[in-house]
Amino acid sequence: MSKRFVAVNALLVSTTRDKNGGRAKVKFQLTAKVTKALEWPEMPEGTAEWCPDVDELKSSLIEFTPNNDELKHAATSVDASSIGDFIVVRKKKKSGKNSVKADKTITEVICTIRFADATGCAKLEQYIQAAARSEMLVVYTPQPTQDELPGTRVDMTPEDSQLPLATAEQREAVSEIPDGDPNVEYVERAKERLEKRKAAKGSVQ
């Protein structure tokens, strides 16, 4: 199921053509909404640069709309294939009037958009000339969770919860088998020792 997020103050930095279509380098402001949408943890304190665990997301559409109202007509979109190579950068910037300037911390995301759209690169090259900071809409497919991955989900039945637990003797016999040793003879000897212990225990009683 596709999801979407909107990145504010996005800047289209560069575009590159290749045989598969092209790619574009983009940076945008990391907001609480983007962090929540991508399910990223908080950036570690004192870290200037950080790479999230998510390397790449499948994406179907990227749309740019200029922040400047007079340039809204220049809005454009490309049929994307993925967005990834995320790098989160935290930097300080001076803000305020010249007489009273204060440090302001800005956190931005730098990433790469890949697309197979034959006209995508031309559209984005034209957009760079027309607009600067923009609002960027990204339609993407979230990465599957562990439960959703094929072969990783195990459904327990009521009967499973009733299975008997191993006895102390059984656990001890198994623990004597070396890891990765498929030697059948060794296993049989372990079983024999277990039976002898049971017999000895029965004779004492």
Steps between C-alpha positions, in 0.01 A plus 500: 500500500644835393558782746608858457687774679558866425847651543522876552775732376622234259781598266572318177880506502596315181387253236692229314398303193580130459396209276214408736354850514667718757540605861470821695666620820260673739520645848212598725424598857450213746175563685310300762243402234766358268667315790165344596405412141831321438500347851850627573636524855616833637841607377760417770599800712831661412505335157571723201433235235290184517377234254163335576472121476264537204725510194237526227122521456301412191338815369246555224469878485699808599338842462660843545300817565686835540465683832463825307132551415594676175681187383232242584435451129850348470407201720611169353502128577692189393417130507761379747632152572664561837620753755797416718864558603365699796747709699378719786719804566476738795667837466499842664404813316511865602158665502366841597615854434867580456518663842338208682573171326439169674586142414209303360517122457368363171452131425480401135467176307709442189376221272496367144191457285524242220260490209455316172284778356660581164402866526560523876848645484402764246200604712713532814778687320241752386354519850840584656520805274150614592476447875704469817356373831191287458248271661575142400231231501629141511278197435679186622456141617609437862748222570330178621513426871649173629151342529425588138813337353431162333595201715557698821155479656413203720139463611460315829206264544334415834660155480848655478464655846425156645821335382696346794826667605829312483614331822829582671649169380398570140651849508823363649527227234447749217748747647774237468460492121752736331350779287480410133601133561264274301669182623217248541712269714565778750129573523423132560758485783340804658163327488647187661649704784161662553328160520759370748446802723125443493547131586740581784259759636215243484699233685581744781133581543 
